[in-house]
Amino acid sequence: MEHSYQIKVVARPFYLAEQSDEKEEQYTFAYQITIENTGSITAKLIARHWIIEDASGKQQEVRGLGVVGEHPELAPGETFEYTSGVTLNTPVGTMRGTYQMIAADGTEFEAEIPSFVLAMPRTLH
C-alpha cells in the first residue's frame, strides 16, 4: 500500500507588547504552531529550519533538533501544538520554514511551514 506523507502546519502569531521595547527597536512576538498529520502513516518530527526576515530585509536562519525540546510523533489524524517566540528589530517581519520528518517506514520527508506575518498592531488615535 502506498502511504501519503502529509503534515499540515498552521501558525498563529501574537505581538507581545510587554516584552517589546520600541525605543530599543526590540519587537517580540510569540507564535503558536499546530502540526497535524494529515497523511496515512505515523511520522516523527526530527528537526526544524526557520527563515526569519524583518522589514529591512535582514534574514536569520534557525536550525535545530525537535521543537521546544520535543520530537513529537504523530499518528494519522493526531496534532501537536507548541508556542515559541522571536524578537525582531522591526515592527513587521515574516517567518517560514520546514520541519524534517521521518515516517514509521523510514521515509524522510519535509513538512512545509507556510510563510506567516509578524506585525505589531497599530494603535488608533
One Martini backbone bead per residue (centre of mass of N, CA, C, O) as a GRO file, in nm:
protein
  125
    1MET     BB    1   0.096   0.036   0.022
    2GLU     BB    2   0.048   0.363  -0.016
    3HIS     BB    3   0.181   0.640   0.127
    4SER     BB    4   0.108   0.942   0.297
    5TYR     BB    5   0.310   1.247   0.330
    6GLN     BB    6   0.137   1.457   0.563
    7ILE     BB    7   0.174   1.799   0.679
    8LYS     BB    8   0.008   2.035   0.880
    9VAL     BB    9   0.066   2.394   0.913
   10VAL     BB   10  -0.018   2.624   1.182
   11ALA     BB   11  -0.009   2.981   1.240
   12ARG     BB   12  -0.017   3.198   1.548
   13PRO     BB   13   0.039   3.521   1.592
   14PHE     BB   14   0.193   3.744   1.846
   15TYR     BB   15   0.207   4.036   2.026
   16LEU     BB   16   0.456   4.147   2.281
   17ALA     BB   17   0.450   4.431   2.445
   18GLU     BB   18   0.582   4.361   2.734
   19GLN     BB   19   0.859   4.247   2.560
   20SER     BB   20   0.889   4.526   2.434
   21ASP     BB   21   1.118   4.790   2.274
   22GLU     BB   22   1.095   5.052   2.075
   23LYS     BB   23   1.349   5.223   2.144
   24GLU     BB   24   1.532   4.943   2.092
   25GLU     BB   25   1.417   4.769   1.861
   26GLN     BB   26   1.215   4.553   2.020
   27TYR     BB   27   1.023   4.287   1.876
   28THR     BB   28   0.789   4.069   2.027
   29PHE     BB   29   0.701   3.729   1.944
   30ALA     BB   30   0.448   3.496   1.919
   31TYR     BB   31   0.389   3.139   1.834
   32GLN     BB   32   0.142   2.916   1.726
   33ILE     BB   33   0.171   2.566   1.666
   34THR     BB   34   0.016   2.341   1.430
   35ILE     BB   35   0.048   1.987   1.399
   36GLU     BB   36  -0.070   1.776   1.128
   37ASN     BB   37  -0.155   1.449   1.044
   38THR     BB   38  -0.270   1.393   0.696
   39GLY     BB   39  -0.176   1.120   0.665
   40SER     BB   40  -0.108   0.742   0.664
   41ILE     BB   41   0.147   0.789   0.865
   42THR     BB   42   0.362   0.780   1.099
   43ALA     BB   43   0.532   1.076   1.241
   44LYS     BB   44   0.852   1.237   1.303
   45LEU     BB   45   1.007   1.503   1.451
   46ILE     BB   46   1.345   1.614   1.408
   47ALA     BB   47   1.349   1.906   1.257
   48ARG     BB   48   1.436   2.256   1.204
   49HIS     BB   49   1.362   2.538   0.962
   50TRP     BB   50   1.419   2.882   0.971
   51ILE     BB   51   1.293   3.191   0.815
   52ILE     BB   52   1.382   3.519   0.916
   53GLU     BB   53   1.221   3.838   0.837
   54ASP     BB   54   1.260   4.165   0.813
   55ALA     BB   55   1.180   4.483   0.690
   56SER     BB   56   1.498   4.518   0.595
   57GLY     BB   57   1.583   4.206   0.495
   58LYS     BB   58   1.676   4.055   0.734
   59GLN     BB   59   1.822   3.736   0.778
   60GLN     BB   60   1.738   3.437   0.966
   61GLU     BB   61   1.865   3.122   1.060
   62VAL     BB   62   1.704   2.825   1.199
   63ARG     BB   63   1.848   2.539   1.353
   64GLY     BB   64   1.709   2.221   1.480
   65LEU     BB   65   1.612   2.005   1.718
   66GLY     BB   66   1.315   1.998   1.718
   67VAL     BB   67   1.060   2.116   1.957
   68VAL     BB   68   1.068   2.230   2.258
   69GLY     BB   69   1.242   1.954   2.323
   70GLU     BB   70   1.084   1.792   2.099
   71HIS     BB   71   0.963   1.471   1.926
   72PRO     BB   72   0.697   1.443   1.771
   73GLU     BB   73   0.454   1.178   1.741
   74LEU     BB   74   0.229   1.120   1.459
   75ALA     BB   75  -0.057   1.008   1.396
   76PRO     BB   76  -0.307   0.984   1.213
   77GLY     BB   77  -0.479   1.290   1.310
   78GLU     BB   78  -0.270   1.412   1.477
   79THR     BB   79  -0.168   1.662   1.721
   80PHE     BB   80   0.062   1.949   1.771
   81GLU     BB   81   0.139   2.193   2.025
   82TYR     BB   82   0.314   2.516   2.019
   83THR     BB   83   0.520   2.772   2.179
   84SER     BB   84   0.694   3.058   2.059
   85GLY     BB   85   0.975   3.289   1.981
   86VAL     BB   86   1.054   3.636   1.867
   87THR     BB   87   1.301   3.890   1.780
   88LEU     BB   88   1.284   4.208   1.637
   89ASN     BB   89   1.391   4.526   1.469
   90THR     BB   90   1.097   4.519   1.361
   91PRO     BB   91   0.737   4.546   1.345
   92VAL     BB   92   0.797   4.361   1.087
   93GLY     BB   93   0.752   4.018   0.961
   94THR     BB   94   0.879   3.688   0.864
   95MET     BB   95   0.786   3.334   0.848
   96ARG     BB   96   0.958   3.025   0.756
   97GLY     BB   97   0.960   2.662   0.660
   98THR     BB   98   1.080   2.345   0.803
   99TYR     BB   99   1.016   2.002   0.862
  100GLN     BB  100   1.176   1.719   0.968
  101MET     BB  101   1.077   1.395   0.872
  102ILE     BB  102   0.980   1.058   0.999
  103ALA     BB  103   0.867   0.766   0.912
  104ALA     BB  104   0.786   0.445   1.010
  105ASP     BB  105   0.935   0.342   0.724
  106GLY     BB  106   1.190   0.568   0.693
  107THR     BB  107   1.079   0.809   0.558
  108GLU     BB  108   1.190   1.112   0.439
  109PHE     BB  109   1.048   1.444   0.507
  110GLU     BB  110   0.887   1.752   0.432
  111ALA     BB  111   0.739   2.022   0.615
  112GLU     BB  112   0.565   2.294   0.549
  113ILE     BB  113   0.598   2.638   0.648
  114PRO     BB  114   0.408   2.877   0.610
  115SER     BB  115   0.397   3.191   0.562
  116PHE     BB  116   0.418   3.451   0.817
  117VAL     BB  117   0.305   3.733   0.997
  118LEU     BB  118   0.472   3.988   1.178
  119ALA     BB  119   0.274   4.230   1.373
  120MET     BB  120   0.231   4.530   1.491
  121PRO     BB  121  -0.008   4.688   1.626
  122ARG     BB  122  -0.201   4.955   1.550
  123THR     BB  123  -0.280   5.246   1.695
  124LEU     BB  124  -0.555   5.435   1.759
  125HIS     BB  125  -0.634   5.801   1.774
   0.00000   0.00000   0.00000
